[in-house]
Amino acid sequence: MRAGLVFVIAALLIGQGFREWRRGHPKRFQDLVEELESSDARTRTTSAPVLPDSAVAVSPRVPSAPREVPVGRIDPNRATASELIRLPGIGPTLAGRIVADRDRRGAYPSAEALLRVPGIGPKILARIRGYLSFPAASGGDSLTAF
């Protein structure tokens, strides 16, 4: 009973407050919308042209720097963390884990051996497999030609 009475009193007070607000703001809502639209139209004519929605590419995540796609294959047994970051789906943290795991447990004999690194699963391995190379340990650069 008390809860119902409190609800009715609260509804009356909110309604009265809304009526008082409307008296202090004589403009109609539609007038406010039209005013904002006209001011927006004036701003558009003086600013840069607006592209249609189809021309704007929306990305869910904005990278901090443009990623450089590998131009060859990367040997994960000799690559540095900054070289591994160039692989799709490999960020700074995961690249650091790859290097740390390699230093701690030894070289990767195949691409599947990268699955031992926490954070690399079958999906990431499938994404980077085409960029990996496992040449004989003859030294040289970590980036080899296709």
Backbone torsions as a table, in degrees:
resi	resn	phi	psi	omega
1	MET	NA	-45.9	-179.8
2	ARG	-65.6	-39.0	-178.9
3	ALA	-62.6	-39.7	178.5
4	GLY	-65.5	-40.8	179.1
5	LEU	-66.1	-42.1	177.9
6	VAL	-62.4	-40.7	179.8
7	PHE	-63.2	-44.8	-179.6
8	VAL	-63.5	-44.0	179.6
9	ILE	-64.1	-42.7	179.1
10	ALA	-62.9	-41.6	179.6
11	ALA	-64.3	-40.3	178.4
12	LEU	-65.1	-42.5	179.2
13	LEU	-65.5	-40.8	178.1
14	ILE	-65.0	-42.4	178.3
15	GLY	-62.2	-42.9	178.8
16	GLN	-64.3	-41.0	178.3
17	GLY	-62.4	-40.1	178.2
18	PHE	-65.2	-41.6	178.3
19	ARG	-62.3	-41.0	178.4
20	GLU	-64.6	-39.4	178.9
21	TRP	-63.4	-42.6	-179.8
22	ARG	-64.9	-34.9	177.6
23	ARG	-65.5	-36.5	179.5
24	GLY	-77.8	-13.1	-179.6
25	HIS	-126.5	84.0	-173.1
26	PRO	-70.2	-20.0	-179.1
27	LYS	-66.0	141.4	175.6
28	ARG	-76.3	155.3	178.9
29	PHE	-59.8	-41.4	-179.9
30	GLN	-62.2	-36.6	177.3
31	ASP	-63.8	-39.9	178.1
32	LEU	-63.8	-42.0	179.5
33	VAL	-63.3	-45.4	179.9
34	GLU	-63.1	-39.0	179.1
35	GLU	-64.3	-43.3	178.8
36	LEU	-66.2	-40.1	179.0
37	GLU	-64.7	-40.1	-179.8
38	SER	-69.6	-37.1	177.6
39	SER	-68.7	-34.0	177.4
40	ASP	-68.0	-38.7	178.8
41	ALA	-65.1	-38.2	177.5
42	ARG	-65.7	-38.1	179.7
43	THR	-67.0	-38.0	-179.6
44	ARG	-64.9	-36.5	-177.7
45	THR	-72.5	-23.9	-179.2
46	THR	-96.9	-11.5	-178.6
47	SER	-101.6	-173.0	-179.2
48	ALA	-64.4	155.2	-179.3
49	PRO	-64.0	146.0	-178.8
50	VAL	-95.2	128.1	179.1
51	LEU	-80.3	149.1	175.1
52	PRO	-66.0	158.3	-177.4
53	ASP	-58.1	-32.1	-177.9
54	SER	-70.6	-19.8	-178.4
55	ALA	-90.6	-9.2	-177.4
56	VAL	-98.2	123.6	177.4
57	ALA	-88.9	123.1	-179.5
58	VAL	-102.7	126.7	-179.9
59	SER	-115.2	135.6	179.6
60	PRO	-69.0	-23.5	-179.2
61	ARG	-137.7	128.9	178.9
62	VAL	-95.3	116.9	-179.8
63	PRO	-68.5	151.7	-178.2
64	SER	-71.6	-28.0	177.9
65	ALA	-148.5	150.1	179.6
66	PRO	-63.6	136.0	-179.0
67	ARG	-84.4	141.3	178.9
68	GLU	-99.2	120.2	-179.7
69	VAL	-78.2	138.0	179.6
70	PRO	-59.1	140.7	179.6
71	VAL	-93.9	-6.2	177.9
72	GLY	-144.8	-153.5	176.9
73	ARG	-104.9	146.1	-178.1
74	ILE	-105.6	132.5	175.8
75	ASP	-89.1	108.6	-177.7
76	PRO	-66.6	-12.8	178.9
77	ASN	-81.6	-16.3	179.8
78	ARG	-124.4	-9.9	-175.2
79	ALA	-72.7	146.5	173.7
80	THR	-84.6	170.0	178.8
81	ALA	-61.2	-38.5	-179.2
82	SER	-67.7	-29.0	175.7
83	GLU	-75.8	-37.5	-179.7
84	LEU	-67.8	-27.6	179.3
85	ILE	-61.9	-25.6	-179.1
86	ARG	-69.6	-14.4	178.2
87	LEU	-74.0	141.9	180.0
88	PRO	-65.0	128.6	178.6
89	GLY	87.9	-0.2	179.5
90	ILE	-107.8	117.7	177.9
91	GLY	-102.3	-175.1	-177.9
92	PRO	-60.9	-39.4	-178.7
93	THR	-66.5	-47.2	-179.0
94	LEU	-67.4	-37.1	176.8
95	ALA	-62.6	-41.4	177.1
96	GLY	-62.9	-38.8	178.1
97	ARG	-65.4	-38.8	179.4
98	ILE	-62.6	-47.2	-179.6
99	VAL	-64.5	-43.2	-179.8
100	ALA	-63.8	-42.5	179.1
101	ASP	-65.1	-40.4	178.9
102	ARG	-63.4	-42.0	179.4
103	ASP	-68.1	-34.9	-176.1
104	ARG	-82.8	-41.8	-171.4
105	ARG	-113.2	-3.3	177.1
106	GLY	102.4	178.7	-174.9
107	ALA	-66.8	161.1	177.5
108	TYR	-96.4	115.4	-179.8
109	PRO	-73.0	-23.8	-179.8
110	SER	-152.5	173.7	179.5
111	ALA	-63.7	-35.4	-179.1
112	GLU	-62.8	-25.7	179.2
113	ALA	-65.3	-21.6	177.8
114	LEU	-67.7	-15.9	178.3
115	LEU	-65.0	-16.6	178.0
116	ARG	-74.6	-13.2	179.1
117	VAL	-80.4	124.8	177.8
118	PRO	-59.4	127.3	179.6
119	GLY	106.4	-15.6	176.4
120	ILE	-102.7	117.5	178.1
121	GLY	-118.1	-172.3	-178.3
122	PRO	-59.9	-35.1	-178.9
123	LYS	-68.0	-47.4	179.7
124	ILE	-66.5	-39.4	178.6
125	LEU	-61.4	-42.3	178.4
126	ALA	-63.8	-34.8	-179.1
127	ARG	-69.9	-35.0	-174.8
128	ILE	-100.5	-10.5	-174.2
129	ARG	-53.2	-41.3	-178.2
130	GLY	-68.3	-15.8	-179.4
131	TYR	-99.1	-0.4	-175.7
132	LEU	-99.0	148.8	177.4
133	SER	-138.0	140.0	179.1
134	PHE	-126.7	69.8	-179.6
135	PRO	-74.5	170.4	176.3
136	ALA	-62.3	150.7	-177.5
137	ALA	-72.5	73.7	-178.3
138	SER	-106.5	9.0	-178.3
139	GLY	79.8	-165.3	179.9
140	GLY	94.9	-160.1	-175.5
141	ASP	-86.0	154.4	178.5
142	SER	-79.7	-12.7	-179.5
143	LEU	-106.7	118.4	-179.9
144	THR	-113.0	156.0	-179.6
145	ALA	-72.0	156.6	178.1
146	PHE	-66.3	NA	NA
